[in-house]
């Protein structure tokens, strides 16, 4: 089970993406920039734990957006735990 403390601090995402895995599910969290800092968001990409992000076929990647905020990171933590269980068959290829 993933905890909020397992994800990086919000400022980290301004510099680079963060990748991790949970029960066969890989994830990548990155800043999705826009012209206005008020509308920036965090993009979460889920994919099976077969290859790294760059080598994974785009067709199997699942993309989601969350607010660029501490609350957004809390939402991401809950979402990742939920998806690791909900899509268990997909992650255990």
C-alpha distance (Angstrom), angle and dihedral (degrees) to the residues before:
residue distance angle dihedral
X1 . . .
X2 3.78 . .
X3 3.80 120.6 .
X4 3.79 128.0 -160.2
X5 3.79 89.5 -111.4
X6 3.84 88.3 62.0
X7 3.82 90.3 67.8
X8 3.79 122.3 72.1
X9 3.81 126.5 -101.9
X10 3.79 115.3 -85.2
X11 3.83 93.2 -107.8
X12 3.82 90.3 59.8
X13 3.80 91.7 68.3
X14 3.83 91.1 60.7
X15 3.81 87.3 66.9
X16 3.79 106.7 37.4
X17 3.81 146.0 -17.3
X18 3.80 122.1 -88.1
X19 3.80 122.0 -138.8
X20 3.76 130.5 -168.4
X21 3.77 144.1 146.8
X22 3.77 138.0 -126.2
X23 3.81 124.6 -171.8
X24 3.82 94.7 -28.1
X25 3.80 94.6 -40.4
X26 3.78 116.6 112.6
X27 3.79 121.2 -156.3
X28 3.79 137.8 -171.4
X29 3.80 122.7 -162.0
X30 3.79 118.9 -165.6
X31 3.78 141.5 160.2
X32 3.79 113.1 -97.4
X33 3.79 103.8 -152.4
X34 3.75 125.8 -151.9
X35 3.77 132.7 177.5
X36 3.79 90.1 -92.9
X37 3.83 121.2 54.6
X38 3.82 88.1 -147.2
X39 3.81 90.8 66.3
X40 3.81 98.3 44.6
X41 3.78 115.0 124.5
X42 3.78 142.2 -175.1
X43 3.79 115.6 -107.1
X44 3.78 117.3 -150.8
X45 3.79 118.6 -163.7
X46 3.81 120.0 -168.3
X47 3.81 123.2 -162.4
X48 3.83 139.1 156.3
X49 3.80 118.3 -83.7
X50 3.78 94.5 -111.0
X51 3.80 103.7 99.4
X52 3.79 137.8 6.7
X53 3.82 118.7 -87.3
X54 3.80 94.5 -96.0
X55 3.83 93.7 50.2
X56 3.81 96.5 44.1
X57 3.81 116.2 104.6
X58 3.81 111.0 -107.3
X59 3.82 89.1 -132.3
X60 3.83 92.2 69.7
X61 3.80 97.0 44.2
X62 3.81 116.8 103.0
X63 3.82 115.6 -154.5
X64 3.82 126.7 -158.1
X65 3.81 134.8 170.2
X66 3.78 130.4 -139.4
X67 3.82 133.3 176.3
X68 3.80 116.2 -82.0
X69 3.78 94.0 -117.8
X70 3.78 142.1 92.6
X71 3.80 87.3 -95.0
X72 3.80 88.2 54.2
X73 3.80 89.8 55.2
X74 3.81 89.7 50.4
X75 3.82 88.6 51.8
X76 3.81 90.7 48.4
X77 3.81 91.5 51.9
X78 3.81 91.8 53.9
X79 3.81 91.5 42.2
X80 3.81 93.9 52.3
X81 3.81 92.2 49.7
X82 3.79 90.2 48.7
X83 3.81 95.0 48.0
X84 3.81 93.7 46.3
X85 3.80 87.7 60.7
X86 3.80 100.4 32.5
X87 3.82 95.3 52.4
X88 3.82 96.3 33.9
X89 3.83 92.9 135.9
X90 3.80 91.8 56.4
X91 3.80 94.0 50.6
X92 3.80 94.1 48.9
X93 3.80 98.0 61.6
